[in-house]
Amino acid sequence: MVNEYEIKKQICDIGKRIYDRGMVAANDGNISVKLNDNEFLCTPTGVSKGFMTPEYICKVDRDGKVIQANKGFKPSSEIKMHMRVYKERPDVNSVVHAHPMYATGFAIAGIPLTQPIMPEAVIALGCVPIAEYGTPSTEEIPDAVSKYLQSFDAVLLENHGALTYSDSLLNAYHKMESVEFYANLLYISKQLGGPQELSESQVQRLYEIRRQFGMKGKHPADLCPNAKEGKPSCHGCGGSCTCGKGGDADMVAEITKRVLAQLGK
């Protein structure tokens, strides 16, 4: 089992990667890793993610309260957002928040990343919705993000940035890379006259490939029981399926409506 010091080093390494790739500026962004149900490591506030060393990293409990932090360091004020993800997604072991240029540009423009333009993005991400704007460091952002946690592994934060989460720190970081690459390609294709989107049947075939791979996490391919039977998932059924109950079904119907609107259906 990897010890805490090694995990702290890994957090610093990922912090340097997101800084070097221009996904954060100055002291922006934050990273966290789940140790167990009540202990989490996280980056401190007011520190550049490109220049951290292990002693910078703080430890908090499930409520975001400090368990251990060296003098001069305290957890990011965005820890509430991370804790909400862990609370509502027990399968998640790491969360990454950054401000990648193109993805954040789409978030500022109010455009979700829903257009199916390349197989890898469809399989890995499916869609990346936008969580409604919330004031940083308050419960507004966690509340906004909460609406999408059971259906997606990445969300844009309106006028703010992007949030990705997965079963490991490396996978959470890779999702952030994928979101930014997807946004960059979509932006470029729009400058060239608009993307040539994959057809609904092509998207469904890619969803089936994802299911065959047994990929973990939440994804449009697995939103409803129909998908597990090889039938069109919620994104293709127009919200007529009965996945989940109550609010979940309403949320899926709304997501479906928005995605189909983006696809021009």
LINCOR-V938966 format. One record per residue. N is the residue number from 0. PHI is phi as a letter, one per 40 degrees, with the letter a starting at -180 (* if undefined). OMEGA is omega in whole degrees, 0 to 359 (999 if undefined). BURIAL is + if it has 24 or more other ideal C-beta (glycine too) atoms within 12 Angstrom, else -. Layout:
n->(N N)
phi->(PHI PHI)
omega->(OMEGA OMEGA)
burial->(BURIAL BURIAL)
//
This chain:
n->(0 1 2 3 4 5 6 7 8 9 10 11 12 13 14 15 16 17 18 19 20 21 22 23 24 25 26 27 28 29 30 31 32 33 34 35 36 37 38 39 40 41 42 43 44 45 46 47 48 49 50 51 52 53 54 55 56 57 58 59 60 61 62 63 64 65 66 67 68 69 70 71 72 73 74 75 76 77 78 79 80 81 82 83 84 85 86 87 88 89 90 91 92 93 94 95 96 97 98 99 100 101 102 103 104 105 106 107 108 109 110 111 112 113 114 115 116 117 118 119 120 121 122 123 124 125 126 127 128 129 130 131 132 133 134 135 136 137 138 139 140 141 142 143 144 145 146 147 148 149 150 151 152 153 154 155 156 157 158 159 160 161 162 163 164 165 166 167 168 169 170 171 172 173 174 175 176 177 178 179 180 181 182 183 184 185 186 187 188 189 190 191 192 193 194 195 196 197 198 199 200 201 202 203 204 205 206 207 208 209 210 211 212 213 214 215 216 217 218 219 220 221 222 223 224 225 226 227 228 229 230 231 232 233 234 235 236 237 238 239 240 241 242 243 244 245 246 247 248 249 250 251 252 253 254 255 256 257 258 259 260 261 262 263 264)
phi->(* c c c c c c c c c c c c c d c c c c c c g c a b f b c g a b a b c c a c b b b c a c c c g b c c c b c b d c c c b b b c c c g c c c a a c d g b a d d c c c d c c c c c c c c b d c c b a b b b a b d d c c c d c c c c g b c c b c c b a d c c c c c b g b b c b c d d a c d g b c c c d c c c d c b c c b a b a a c b d f a i b b b a a c a c c c c c d c c d c c c c d c c c c c c c c c c h h c c c c c d c c c c c c c c c c c c c g c c g b a d c b c a d d c c c g c d c d c b b g g c c b c g b f c c c c c c c c c d d c c c c c c g c)
omega->(181 181 185 182 179 178 177 177 179 177 179 179 179 177 179 180 182 177 182 180 178 179 175 176 178 185 184 172 176 184 175 178 179 176 177 185 181 180 183 174 180 178 181 177 173 182 177 181 179 186 182 169 187 183 177 191 182 174 180 176 185 178 180 180 186 172 178 175 178 183 179 181 175 184 175 178 180 183 178 180 179 182 178 178 181 182 186 178 182 180 183 179 178 180 178 176 180 180 179 192 186 179 179 176 177 179 179 179 180 182 178 179 185 183 181 187 177 185 184 180 179 182 186 187 186 177 176 182 177 174 184 184 175 179 179 178 177 177 181 180 176 180 180 181 183 183 187 187 184 183 186 177 178 176 170 178 186 181 186 185 181 180 177 184 184 184 177 180 181 180 177 177 179 178 177 176 182 179 181 180 177 181 179 180 180 178 181 182 178 178 182 176 178 183 171 187 173 180 179 180 177 178 181 177 178 176 180 176 178 180 179 177 182 183 182 176 180 187 179 180 185 185 184 180 180 183 181 179 179 178 179 179 183 180 181 185 177 178 183 180 184 178 180 180 173 185 180 180 179 181 180 179 180 179 179 180 182 181 180 177 179 181 179 180 999)
burial->(- - - - - - + + - + + + + + + + + + + - + - + + - - - + + + + + + + + - - - + + + + + + + - + + + + - + - + - + + + + + - + - + - - - - + - - - + + + + - + + + + + + + + + + - + - - + + + + + + + + + + + + + + + + - - - + + + + + + + + - - + + + + + + + + + + + + - + - + - - - - + + - + + + + + + + + + + + + + + + - + + + + + + + + + + + + + + + + + + + + + + + + + + + + - - - - - - - + - - - - - - - + + - + + + - + + - - - + - + + + + + + + + - + + - - - - + + + + + + - + - + - + - - - - - - - + + + - + + - + + + - + + - -)
//
